[in-house]
Amino acid sequence: MTMEFKDLVQMRRSHRKFTDEEIDGEDVKLILRAALMSPTSKGQRGWEFVVVDDKMDLEKLSDAKDLGGQFLKNAPLAIVVLGDPMQNDCWVEDGSIAAISMQYQAEALGLGSCWIQMRGRGLTDGTSADTVIQGVLGIPENLSCLCILALGHKADERKPQNEDKLKWENVHLDKY
């Protein structure tokens, strides 16, 4: 059964609780395929992705910033989205498009995901999330982390987006 895109968009919600079940390798490949096919500025395809399933590394990554990432240690898989700010002035946009493409693909496969913001984040002692992530995964210093996607089989139920709560008043025609 193929889900229409309009329904996929309504169903995709952030999930922070996952079962212990591993994600099938073919599903991981489809998720990465969605990222690698995502549009980029000038066709640069300058993003980089690190797939992480090592429990120790996931736990260390969950501590890369003070708030909002602790649930990562309980995810079976993470995908770190990276870019080189010196090589691509649209690295944030390109990485964002790739990340949401992966999230929609995960949803289409019945998997849960959650974006964990890392760009501009860090620890109260002044250590940047980039520094922590680079250290854990051996990432070159020229690459910055936009986000980490936590992925897994959903352990919670979320209601679809409520159509009645869409903010159509934020849409303007021709002029503001």
Disulfide bonds with the S-S distance in Angstrom:
none
